[in-house]
Amino acid sequence: MDSLDRYLNLVKAYPEIIENIPLKHVATYLGITDSSLRRIRRELSRH
């Protein structure tokens, strides 16, 4: 499972987490860097 899949699964299961927890903690939980999480979120926002 890649980082995009892990992020999407987290958002689907716990959407409130993304709104209430700093994104640097979300990135750490997912095992990715802050910049990778920003890239994933930016790519998803374009669609």
C-alpha distance matrix in Angstrom:
0.0 3.8 6.8 8.1 6.0 6.7 10.1 10.8 10.2 12.5 15.0 15.2 15.8 18.0 19.4 22.2 20.2 19.7 23.4 24.7 22.8 23.0 20.0 20.2 19.5 16.5 15.1 16.0 14.4 11.0 11.8 12.6 16.2 18.4 18.8 15.1 15.1 18.4 17.2 14.4 17.1 19.7 17.8 17.2 20.9 22.1 21.1
3.8 0.0 3.8 5.5 5.4 6.4 8.8 10.1 10.8 12.5 14.5 15.5 16.7 18.2 19.0 21.7 19.6 18.4 22.1 23.6 21.5 21.2 17.9 17.9 17.9 15.0 13.0 14.4 13.5 9.8 10.2 10.0 13.2 15.3 15.3 11.6 12.0 15.1 13.6 11.1 14.2 16.5 14.8 14.7 18.3 19.4 18.9
6.8 3.8 0.0 3.8 5.4 5.0 6.1 8.6 9.8 10.5 12.3 14.1 15.3 16.1 16.6 19.0 16.6 15.1 18.8 20.2 18.0 17.5 14.1 14.3 14.4 11.5 9.4 11.3 10.8 7.0 7.9 7.1 10.1 11.8 12.1 8.5 8.3 11.7 10.8 8.3 11.2 13.8 12.8 12.8 16.0 17.6 17.6
8.1 5.5 3.8 0.0 3.8 5.5 5.1 6.1 8.6 9.9 10.6 12.2 14.2 15.2 15.0 17.9 16.2 14.3 17.7 19.8 18.3 17.9 14.5 15.5 16.0 12.6 11.2 13.8 13.1 9.5 11.3 10.0 12.4 13.1 13.0 9.4 8.5 11.1 9.8 6.5 9.0 11.6 10.0 9.4 12.9 14.4 14.0
6.0 5.4 5.4 3.8 0.0 3.8 5.4 5.1 6.1 8.5 9.9 10.4 12.1 13.9 14.4 17.6 16.1 15.0 18.6 20.5 19.1 19.5 16.4 17.6 17.2 13.7 13.0 15.1 13.4 10.0 12.2 12.1 15.1 16.1 16.4 12.9 11.7 14.5 13.6 10.1 12.0 14.9 13.2 11.8 15.3 16.9 15.8
6.7 6.4 5.0 5.5 3.8 0.0 3.8 5.5 5.2 6.2 8.7 9.9 10.6 11.9 13.0 15.7 13.6 13.0 16.8 18.1 16.4 16.9 14.1 15.0 14.1 10.6 10.3 11.9 9.8 6.6 9.3 10.0 13.2 14.3 15.5 12.3 10.7 14.1 14.0 10.8 12.4 15.7 14.9 13.5 16.7 18.9 18.2
10.1 8.8 6.1 5.1 5.4 3.8 0.0 3.8 5.5 5.1 6.2 8.6 9.9 10.3 10.5 13.1 11.2 9.8 13.5 15.2 13.8 14.1 11.2 12.8 12.4 8.7 8.7 11.3 9.8 7.0 10.2 9.9 12.3 12.4 13.5 10.8 8.3 11.2 11.6 8.3 9.0 12.6 12.3 10.7 13.4 16.0 15.7
10.8 10.1 8.6 6.1 5.1 5.5 3.8 0.0 3.8 5.4 5.1 6.0 8.5 9.8 9.6 13.0 12.1 10.9 14.2 16.4 15.8 16.7 14.0 16.2 15.7 11.9 12.4 15.1 13.2 10.6 13.8 13.6 15.9 15.7 16.5 13.7 11.2 13.4 13.4 9.7 9.9 13.2 12.3 9.8 12.6 15.1 13.9
10.2 10.8 9.8 8.6 6.1 5.2 5.5 3.8 0.0 3.8 5.5 5.1 6.0 8.3 9.5 12.8 11.9 11.8 15.2 16.8 16.1 17.6 15.4 17.3 16.0 12.3 13.4 15.2 12.5 10.4 13.8 14.6 17.4 17.6 19.0 16.1 13.7 16.4 16.7 13.1 13.4 16.9 16.1 13.6 16.3 18.8 17.4
12.5 12.5 10.5 9.9 8.5 6.2 5.1 5.4 3.8 0.0 3.8 5.4 5.2 5.7 7.2 9.8 8.3 8.6 12.1 13.2 12.4 14.2 12.4 14.4 12.7 9.2 11.0 12.7 9.9 8.7 12.5 13.4 15.9 15.7 17.6 15.3 12.4 15.1 16.3 13.0 12.8 16.5 16.6 14.2 16.3 19.4 18.6
15.0 14.5 12.3 10.6 9.9 8.7 6.2 5.1 5.5 3.8 0.0 3.8 5.6 5.3 4.6 7.9 7.6 6.9 9.9 12.0 12.1 13.8 12.1 14.9 13.9 10.3 12.4 14.8 12.6 11.4 15.1 15.3 17.1 16.2 17.8 15.8 12.5 14.3 15.6 12.3 11.1 14.7 14.9 12.0 13.6 16.9 16.0
15.2 15.5 14.1 12.2 10.4 9.9 8.6 6.0 5.1 5.4 3.8 0.0 3.8 5.8 5.9 9.6 10.2 10.3 12.8 14.8 15.3 17.4 15.9 18.6 17.3 13.8 15.8 17.9 15.3 14.0 17.7 18.2 20.4 19.8 21.2 18.9 15.8 17.7 18.5 15.0 14.0 17.3 17.0 13.7 15.5 18.4 16.8
15.8 16.7 15.3 14.2 12.1 10.6 9.9 8.5 6.0 5.2 5.6 3.8 0.0 3.8 6.3 9.0 9.3 10.7 13.2 14.3 14.6 17.3 16.3 18.7 16.6 13.4 15.9 17.4 14.2 13.6 17.4 18.6 21.0 20.6 22.6 20.4 17.3 19.6 20.8 17.4 16.6 20.2 20.1 17.1 18.8 21.9 20.5
18.0 18.2 16.1 15.2 13.9 11.9 10.3 9.8 8.3 5.7 5.3 5.8 3.8 0.0 3.8 5.5 5.6 7.7 9.8 10.5 11.2 14.1 13.7 16.3 14.2 11.4 14.4 15.9 13.0 13.2 17.0 18.0 19.9 19.0 21.3 19.7 16.3 18.3 20.1 17.2 15.8 19.4 20.1 17.2 18.3 21.8 20.9
19.4 19.0 16.6 15.0 14.4 13.0 10.5 9.6 9.5 7.2 4.6 5.9 6.3 3.8 0.0 3.8 5.4 5.9 7.3 9.3 10.7 13.3 12.7 16.0 14.6 11.7 14.7 16.9 14.7 14.5 18.3 18.5 19.9 18.4 20.3 19.0 15.4 16.6 18.6 15.7 13.7 17.0 17.9 14.8 15.4 19.0 18.3
22.2 21.7 19.0 17.9 17.6 15.7 13.1 13.0 12.8 9.8 7.9 9.6 9.0 5.5 3.8 0.0 3.8 5.5 5.3 6.2 8.5 11.6 12.2 15.4 13.8 11.7 15.2 17.0 15.0 15.8 19.3 19.7 20.7 18.8 21.1 20.4 16.7 17.7 20.2 17.9 15.5 18.7 20.3 17.5 17.5 21.2 21.0
20.2 19.6 16.6 16.2 16.1 13.6 11.2 12.1 11.9 8.3 7.6 10.2 9.3 5.6 5.4 3.8 0.0 3.8 5.4 5.2 5.6 8.8 9.2 12.0 10.1 8.1 11.8 13.3 11.4 12.5 15.9 16.4 17.4 15.7 18.4 17.8 14.2 15.7 18.4 16.3 14.4 17.8 19.5 17.2 17.6 21.4 21.5
19.7 18.4 15.1 14.3 15.0 13.0 9.8 10.9 11.8 8.6 6.9 10.3 10.7 7.7 5.9 5.5 3.8 0.0 3.8 5.7 5.9 7.6 7.0 10.5 9.8 7.4 10.4 12.9 11.8 12.1 15.4 15.0 15.5 13.4 15.6 15.2 11.4 12.3 15.1 13.2 10.9 14.2 16.1 14.0 14.1 17.9 18.4
23.4 22.1 18.8 17.7 18.6 16.8 13.5 14.2 15.2 12.1 9.9 12.8 13.2 9.8 7.3 5.3 5.4 3.8 0.0 3.8 6.1 8.0 8.8 12.3 11.9 10.4 13.5 15.8 15.0 15.7 18.8 18.3 18.3 15.7 17.8 18.0 14.2 14.4 17.4 15.9 13.0 15.7 18.1 15.9 15.2 19.0 19.8
24.7 23.6 20.2 19.8 20.5 18.1 15.2 16.4 16.8 13.2 12.0 14.8 14.3 10.5 9.3 6.2 5.2 5.7 3.8 0.0 3.8 6.8 9.0 11.8 10.6 10.2 13.6 15.1 14.2 15.9 18.7 18.7 18.7 16.2 19.0 19.4 15.8 16.3 19.6 18.4 15.8 18.7 21.2 19.2 18.8 22.5 23.4
22.8 21.5 18.0 18.3 19.1 16.4 13.8 15.8 16.1 12.4 12.1 15.3 14.6 11.2 10.7 8.5 5.6 5.9 6.1 3.8 0.0 3.8 6.2 8.4 6.8 7.0 10.4 11.5 11.0 13.0 15.5 15.6 15.5 13.3 16.4 16.9 13.5 14.5 18.0 17.0 15.0 18.0 20.5 19.0 19.0 22.7 23.7
23.0 21.2 17.5 17.9 19.5 16.9 14.1 16.7 17.6 14.2 13.8 17.4 17.3 14.1 13.3 11.6 8.8 7.6 8.0 6.8 3.8 0.0 3.8 5.5 5.6 6.7 9.0 10.3 11.1 12.9 14.6 14.0 13.1 10.4 13.5 14.6 11.6 12.2 15.8 15.6 13.8 16.3 19.2 18.4 18.2 21.7 23.3
20.0 17.9 14.1 14.5 16.4 14.1 11.2 14.0 15.4 12.4 12.1 15.9 16.3 13.7 12.7 12.2 9.2 7.0 8.8 9.0 6.2 3.8 0.0 3.8 5.3 4.8 6.1 8.5 9.7 10.4 12.2 10.9 10.0 7.3 10.2 11.0 7.9 8.6 12.2 11.9 10.4 13.1 15.8 15.2 15.5 18.8 20.4
20.2 17.9 14.3 15.5 17.6 15.0 12.8 16.2 17.3 14.4 14.9 18.6 18.7 16.3 16.0 15.4 12.0 10.5 12.3 11.8 8.4 5.5 3.8 0.0 3.8 5.4 5.1 6.2 8.7 9.9 10.5 9.3 7.8 5.6 9.2 10.4 8.4 9.7 13.0 13.3 12.8 15.1 17.6 17.7 18.3 21.3 23.1
19.5 17.9 14.4 16.0 17.2 14.1 12.4 15.7 16.0 12.7 13.9 17.3 16.6 14.2 14.6 13.8 10.1 9.8 11.9 10.6 6.8 5.6 5.3 3.8 0.0 3.8 5.3 5.0 6.1 8.6 9.7 10.0 9.8 8.7 12.4 12.8 10.5 12.5 15.6 15.1 14.6 17.6 19.7 19.3 20.1 23.3 24.6
16.5 15.0 11.5 12.6 13.7 10.6 8.7 11.9 12.3 9.2 10.3 13.8 13.4 11.4 11.7 11.7 8.1 7.4 10.4 10.2 7.0 6.7 4.8 5.4 3.8 0.0 3.8 5.4 5.1 6.2 8.6 8.8 9.5 8.5 11.8 11.2 8.4 10.9 13.6 12.3 11.9 15.3 17.0 16.1 17.4 20.6 21.5
15.1 13.0 9.4 11.2 13.0 10.3 8.7 12.4 13.4 11.0 12.4 15.8 15.9 14.4 14.7 15.2 11.8 10.4 13.5 13.6 10.4 9.0 6.1 5.1 5.3 3.8 0.0 3.8 5.4 5.1 6.1 5.2 5.8 5.6 8.7 8.0 6.0 9.1 11.3 10.6 11.2 14.1 15.6 15.6 17.2 19.9 21.1
16.0 14.4 11.3 13.8 15.1 11.9 11.3 15.1 15.2 12.7 14.8 17.9 17.4 15.9 16.9 17.0 13.3 12.9 15.8 15.1 11.5 10.3 8.5 6.2 5.0 5.4 3.8 0.0 3.8 5.4 5.0 5.9 6.8 7.8 11.2 10.7 9.6 12.6 14.7 14.1 15.0 17.9 19.3 19.2 20.9 23.7 24.8
14.4 13.5 10.8 13.1 13.4 9.8 9.8 13.2 12.5 9.9 12.6 15.3 14.2 13.0 14.7 15.0 11.4 11.8 15.0 14.2 11.0 11.1 9.7 8.7 6.1 5.1 5.4 3.8 0.0 3.8 5.4 7.8 9.9 10.8 14.0 12.7 11.0 14.3 16.3 14.8 15.5 18.8 19.9 19.2 21.1 24.0 24.6
11.0 9.8 7.0 9.5 10.0 6.6 7.0 10.6 10.4 8.7 11.4 14.0 13.6 13.2 14.5 15.8 12.5 12.1 15.7 15.9 13.0 12.9 10.4 9.9 8.6 6.2 5.1 5.4 3.8 0.0 3.8 5.6 8.7 10.1 12.5 10.3 8.9 12.6 13.8 12.0 13.3 16.6 17.1 16.5 18.9 21.5 21.9
11.8 10.2 7.9 11.3 12.2 9.3 10.2 13.8 13.8 12.5 15.1 17.7 17.4 17.0 18.3 19.3 15.9 15.4 18.8 18.7 15.5 14.6 12.2 10.5 9.7 8.6 6.1 5.0 5.4 3.8 0.0 3.8 7.0 9.7 11.9 9.9 9.9 13.5 14.4 13.3 15.3 18.1 18.5 18.7 21.2 23.4 24.1
12.6 10.0 7.1 10.0 12.1 10.0 9.9 13.6 14.6 13.4 15.3 18.2 18.6 18.0 18.5 19.7 16.4 15.0 18.3 18.7 15.6 14.0 10.9 9.3 10.0 8.8 5.2 5.9 7.8 5.6 3.8 0.0 3.8 6.7 8.3 6.3 6.9 10.3 10.9 10.5 12.7 15.1 15.6 16.4 18.7 20.7 21.8
16.2 13.2 10.1 12.4 15.1 13.2 12.3 15.9 17.4 15.9 17.1 20.4 21.0 19.9 19.9 20.7 17.4 15.5 18.3 18.7 15.5 13.1 10.0 7.8 9.8 9.5 5.8 6.8 9.9 8.7 7.0 3.8 0.0 3.8 5.4 5.2 6.4 8.7 9.9 10.8 12.5 14.3 15.5 16.8 18.5 20.4 22.1
18.4 15.3 11.8 13.1 16.1 14.3 12.4 15.7 17.6 15.7 16.2 19.8 20.6 19.0 18.4 18.8 15.7 13.4 15.7 16.2 13.3 10.4 7.3 5.6 8.7 8.5 5.6 7.8 10.8 10.1 9.7 6.7 3.8 0.0 3.8 5.5 5.2 6.2 8.7 10.0 10.6 12.2 14.3 15.5 16.5 18.6 20.7
18.8 15.3 12.1 13.0 16.4 15.5 13.5 16.5 19.0 17.6 17.8 21.2 22.6 21.3 20.3 21.1 18.4 15.6 17.8 19.0 16.4 13.5 10.2 9.2 12.4 11.8 8.7 11.2 14.0 12.5 11.9 8.3 5.4 3.8 0.0 3.8 5.4 5.0 6.2 8.7 9.8 10.4 12.2 14.2 15.2 16.7 19.1
15.1 11.6 8.5 9.4 12.9 12.3 10.8 13.7 16.1 15.3 15.8 18.9 20.4 19.7 19.0 20.4 17.8 15.2 18.0 19.4 16.9 14.6 11.0 10.4 12.8 11.2 8.0 10.7 12.7 10.3 9.9 6.3 5.2 5.5 3.8 0.0 3.8 5.4 5.0 6.2 8.6 9.8 10.6 12.4 14.2 15.7 17.4
15.1 12.0 8.3 8.5 11.7 10.7 8.3 11.2 13.7 12.4 12.5 15.8 17.3 16.3 15.4 16.7 14.2 11.4 14.2 15.8 13.5 11.6 7.9 8.4 10.5 8.4 6.0 9.6 11.0 8.9 9.9 6.9 6.4 5.2 5.4 3.8 0.0 3.8 5.4 5.1 6.1 8.5 9.9 10.6 12.2 14.5 16.0
18.4 15.1 11.7 11.1 14.5 14.1 11.2 13.4 16.4 15.1 14.3 17.7 19.6 18.3 16.6 17.7 15.7 12.3 14.4 16.3 14.5 12.2 8.6 9.7 12.5 10.9 9.1 12.6 14.3 12.6 13.5 10.3 8.7 6.2 5.0 5.4 3.8 0.0 3.8 5.5 5.1 6.0 8.5 9.9 10.4 12.5 14.8
17.2 13.6 10.8 9.8 13.6 14.0 11.6 13.4 16.7 16.3 15.6 18.5 20.8 20.1 18.6 20.2 18.4 15.1 17.4 19.6 18.0 15.8 12.2 13.0 15.6 13.6 11.3 14.7 16.3 13.8 14.4 10.9 9.9 8.7 6.2 5.0 5.4 3.8 0.0 3.8 5.5 5.1 6.1 8.6 9.9 10.9 13.1
14.4 11.1 8.3 6.5 10.1 10.8 8.3 9.7 13.1 13.0 12.3 15.0 17.4 17.2 15.7 17.9 16.3 13.2 15.9 18.4 17.0 15.6 11.9 13.3 15.1 12.3 10.6 14.1 14.8 12.0 13.3 10.5 10.8 10.0 8.7 6.2 5.1 5.5 3.8 0.0 3.8 5.5 5.2 6.2 8.6 10.2 11.4
17.1 14.2 11.2 9.0 12.0 12.4 9.0 9.9 13.4 12.8 11.1 14.0 16.6 15.8 13.7 15.5 14.4 10.9 13.0 15.8 15.0 13.8 10.4 12.8 14.6 11.9 11.2 15.0 15.5 13.3 15.3 12.7 12.5 10.6 9.8 8.6 6.1 5.1 5.5 3.8 0.0 3.8 5.5 5.1 6.1 8.8 10.4
19.7 16.5 13.8 11.6 14.9 15.7 12.6 13.2 16.9 16.5 14.7 17.3 20.2 19.4 17.0 18.7 17.8 14.2 15.7 18.7 18.0 16.3 13.1 15.1 17.6 15.3 14.1 17.9 18.8 16.6 18.1 15.1 14.3 12.2 10.4 9.8 8.5 6.0 5.1 5.5 3.8 0.0 3.8 5.5 5.1 6.5 9.3
17.8 14.8 12.8 10.0 13.2 14.9 12.3 12.3 16.1 16.6 14.9 17.0 20.1 20.1 17.9 20.3 19.5 16.1 18.1 21.2 20.5 19.2 15.8 17.6 19.7 17.0 15.6 19.3 19.9 17.1 18.5 15.6 15.5 14.3 12.2 10.6 9.9 8.5 6.1 5.2 5.5 3.8 0.0 3.8 5.5 5.4 7.1
17.2 14.7 12.8 9.4 11.8 13.5 10.7 9.8 13.6 14.2 12.0 13.7 17.1 17.2 14.8 17.5 17.2 14.0 15.9 19.2 19.0 18.4 15.2 17.7 19.3 16.1 15.6 19.2 19.2 16.5 18.7 16.4 16.8 15.5 14.2 12.4 10.6 9.9 8.6 6.2 5.1 5.5 3.8 0.0 3.8 5.4 5.5
20.9 18.3 16.0 12.9 15.3 16.7 13.4 12.6 16.3 16.3 13.6 15.5 18.8 18.3 15.4 17.5 17.6 14.1 15.2 18.8 19.0 18.2 15.5 18.3 20.1 17.4 17.2 20.9 21.1 18.9 21.2 18.7 18.5 16.5 15.2 14.2 12.2 10.4 9.9 8.6 6.1 5.1 5.5 3.8 0.0 3.8 5.5
22.1 19.4 17.6 14.4 16.9 18.9 16.0 15.1 18.8 19.4 16.9 18.4 21.9 21.8 19.0 21.2 21.4 17.9 19.0 22.5 22.7 21.7 18.8 21.3 23.3 20.6 19.9 23.7 24.0 21.5 23.4 20.7 20.4 18.6 16.7 15.7 14.5 12.5 10.9 10.2 8.8 6.5 5.4 5.4 3.8 0.0 3.8
21.1 18.9 17.6 14.0 15.8 18.2 15.7 13.9 17.4 18.6 16.0 16.8 20.5 20.9 18.3 21.0 21.5 18.4 19.8 23.4 23.7 23.3 20.4 23.1 24.6 21.5 21.1 24.8 24.6 21.9 24.1 21.8 22.1 20.7 19.1 17.4 16.0 14.8 13.1 11.4 10.4 9.3 7.1 5.5 5.5 3.8 0.0
